[in-house]
């Protein structure tokens, strides 16, 4: 393994300049180095390679066979490095594998529908998509972007807000037929309130009292789930009452599959959705920047 203090690309560039300039002194002027510094660098390169690259027996610089071969390889390496830098620049076409981790409702009801258009726009990007409501470590999971809902904890990650939506308490007509409809928040203690198994930032469901002040109703029921889409499925099946983001169940409400409950007591609190990622500015890969910009123009949660 090469020592980390060896600047291989710098050595190659100096050697190529020496060959193309025809002398150590001319290369030194072009590189703004002293001739002795250039000579020492070439000697160090030869010692590391274990081969003589330049013949010093005459006043005119001559390459050995090993030097000629190393020069041709060095030119190709420098050209490839320049091409790689141009490709990685902000103006380069986005390409490569994009690893996305999304909370389940957003993935199912928004992202899956949007990805065909994104991939059609950027045919050189491949998407590796994982759906989970569990909070992940982006670095450990090697994810480029994580899409999360709710308040974000303090971290050195960058977050871009994609939208926000109020919450709504819902139940299926079949559940209400069997168990009755709660008319005020205090009635909920007689009902099956489904909860999430992962840590929530708020313990309970918020409602407004008669004076317009917010208060929390504790959650108690016989079903605990790990993601919002499973919660929606259980609510549709008539298992119990759920509280979900309105955008998540808007189609179900419009179709009559779910009924909004206790709307006069809804505090109108908003839950935001964020795209969270590592890095920013010029250090953000083109594929990540393209995906974030696409989400910004395409996602609607109202």
Secondary structure, 3 states (H helix, E strand, C coil): CCCCCCCHHHHHHHHHHHHHHCCHHHHHHHHCCCHHHHHHHHHHHHHHHCCCCEECCCCCCEECHHHHHHHHHHHHHHHHHHHHHHHHCCCCCCCEEEEEEECHHHHHHHHHHHHHHHHHHCCCEEEEEEECCCCCCHHHHCCCEEEEECCCCCCCCEEEEEEEEEEEEEECHHHHHHHCCCCCHHHHHHCCECEECCCCCCCCEEEECCCCCEEEECCCCCCEECCHHHHHHHHHCCCCEEEEEHHHHHHHHHHCCCEEECHHHCCCCEEEEEEEECCCHHHCCHHHHHHHHHHHHHCCCC
